[in-house]
Amino acid sequence: MPFGRRITREKKTITAMMAIYCRDHHTDHKGLCTECVSLLDYAHRRLDTCPFEEEKPACNLCEVHCYSALMRERVRDVMRYAGPRMLWPHPILSLGHILDKLRPAPKLKARAQSEKKRR
């Protein structure tokens, strides 16, 4: 299944955040450690199955919680740490992430109804 620009950018953003987090917390590894690779893979799979697709809101504003509670907390830790450190190495991804938080989150029912109208 091909992914649109929004999902592709989200994947790049979480990948960059994970690299910053892992580099600073798991220094004995070159690249991502096994734990971070596993978390990144989980995040990518969640993005692949997002019901909002290209209209996807920022995850913390979404009414659908795709992540399990444990994984949500782990990703939240990564974002809290890496988010402020993203600005200099990844200014475009950082700006996109900030703008995503400003967009209103779509409602799942409203999205389903608009999909039916298009068909």
C-alpha positions in Angstrom: 0.0 0.0 0.0 1.6 3.3 -1.0 1.6 6.0 1.6 1.0 9.7 1.1 3.2 12.6 2.0 1.7 13.0 5.5 2.4 9.5 6.7 5.8 9.4 5.0 6.7 12.7 6.9 5.4 11.3 10.2 7.6 8.2 9.7 10.7 10.4 9.0 9.9 12.5 12.1 9.5 9.6 14.5 12.7 8.0 13.0 14.7 11.2 13.6 13.3 11.5 17.1 14.2 7.9 17.9 17.7 8.4 16.6 18.3 11.4 18.9 16.8 9.6 21.9 18.7 6.3 21.3 22.0 8.1 20.7 21.7 10.0 24.0 20.3 7.2 26.1 21.9 4.0 24.7 25.4 5.2 23.8 26.9 1.7 23.7 25.2 1.0 20.3 26.0 2.1 16.8 22.7 3.2 15.2 19.5 2.2 17.0 19.6 -0.4 19.8 17.3 -3.4 19.6 14.7 -1.8 22.0 14.6 1.4 19.9 14.3 -0.6 16.6 11.4 -2.5 18.1 9.6 0.7 19.2 10.3 2.4 15.9 8.9 -0.6 14.0 5.8 -0.5 16.2 5.3 3.2 15.6 5.7 2.7 11.8 3.1 -0.1 11.9 0.7 2.1 13.7 1.2 4.8 11.1 0.6 2.3 8.4 -2.8 1.5 9.8 -4.0 5.0 10.9 -7.7 5.3 10.2 -7.3 9.0 9.3 -4.6 8.4 6.7 -3.5 11.7 5.2 -5.9 13.7 7.5 -4.1 12.2 10.5 -3.9 14.5 13.5 -1.0 14.7 15.9 -1.3 11.5 18.0 -1.7 13.3 21.3 -4.8 15.1 19.9 -6.3 12.0 18.3 -9.5 10.5 19.6 -8.4 7.0 18.5 -5.5 5.6 20.6 -3.7 3.1 18.3 -0.9 2.5 20.7 -1.1 0.2 23.7 -0.7 2.0 27.0 2.9 0.8 27.5 4.0 1.8 24.0 2.2 5.1 24.1 4.2 6.0 27.3 7.5 4.9 25.7 6.9 7.0 22.6 5.8 9.9 24.8 9.2 9.6 26.6 11.0 9.7 23.3 9.1 12.7 22.0 9.5 14.6 25.3 13.2 14.2 25.1 13.8 14.4 21.4 11.2 17.0 20.4 13.1 20.0 21.8 16.3 18.7 20.3 14.9 18.3 16.8 14.9 22.0 15.8 18.5 22.3 14.8 19.2 19.0 13.1 15.7 18.7 11.5 14.1 22.1 11.2 11.6 21.2 8.4 10.4 18.1 10.2 10.1 20.1 13.5 8.1 22.8 11.8 5.8 20.2 10.2 5.3 18.5 13.6 4.5 21.8 15.3 2.0 22.8 12.5 0.3 19.4 12.8 -0.4 20.1 16.5 -2.2 23.3 15.4 -4.6 21.6 13.0 -7.9 20.5 14.4 -8.2 16.8 14.9 -10.9 15.2 12.7 -13.6 13.1 14.3 -13.6 9.4 13.2 -17.4 9.4 12.6 -17.2 12.5 10.5 -14.4 11.0 8.4 -16.4 7.8 7.9 -19.4 9.7 6.7 -17.4 11.8 4.3 -15.9 8.6 2.9 -19.4 7.2 2.2 -20.4 10.4 0.4 -17.3 10.2 -1.9 -18.2 6.7 -3.0 
